[in-house]
């Protein structure tokens, strides 16, 4: 059974231009009390609310 990821996205600036990243947490994490979204851009974590 595959867990769906959160649909939230964010534009993150990089040295070569802006890149869209998508939250890798499960769908519903905000409603469950975890308001912070999280993604990876290469080896770098990207977090937002």
C-alpha positions as CSV (number, residue, x, y, z in Angstrom):
1,X,0.0,0.0,0.0
2,X,1.5,3.3,-1.1
3,X,1.1,6.4,1.1
4,X,0.1,9.5,-0.8
5,X,2.4,12.5,-0.3
6,X,1.1,16.0,0.8
7,X,0.2,18.1,-2.3
8,X,1.9,21.3,-0.9
9,X,4.6,22.8,-3.1
10,X,7.1,25.7,-2.7
11,X,9.3,27.6,-5.0
12,X,12.9,27.4,-3.7
13,X,15.7,29.7,-5.1
14,X,18.8,27.9,-6.3
15,X,22.1,29.1,-7.9
16,X,20.7,28.2,-11.4
17,X,17.1,29.5,-10.9
18,X,13.9,28.8,-9.0
19,X,12.8,25.2,-8.5
20,X,9.5,23.9,-7.4
21,X,9.7,21.3,-4.6
22,X,6.9,19.1,-3.2
23,X,6.3,18.1,0.4
24,X,7.4,14.5,1.1
25,X,5.3,14.1,4.2
26,X,2.0,12.0,4.1
27,X,-1.2,13.7,3.1
28,X,-3.0,15.0,6.2
29,X,0.0,15.8,8.3
30,X,-1.1,19.5,8.7
31,X,-4.6,18.4,9.9
32,X,-2.9,15.9,12.3
33,X,-1.1,18.8,14.0
34,X,2.2,18.9,12.1
35,X,2.1,22.3,10.3
36,X,5.7,22.1,8.8
37,X,6.1,20.9,5.2
38,X,9.4,19.3,4.3
39,X,11.2,18.4,1.0
40,X,14.7,17.7,-0.2
41,X,16.6,19.7,-2.8
42,X,19.6,17.5,-3.5
43,X,21.0,16.9,-0.1
44,X,19.5,20.1,1.4
45,X,16.3,20.1,3.4
46,X,13.7,22.6,2.5
47,X,11.1,23.4,5.2
48,X,8.1,25.7,5.2
49,X,4.7,26.4,6.9
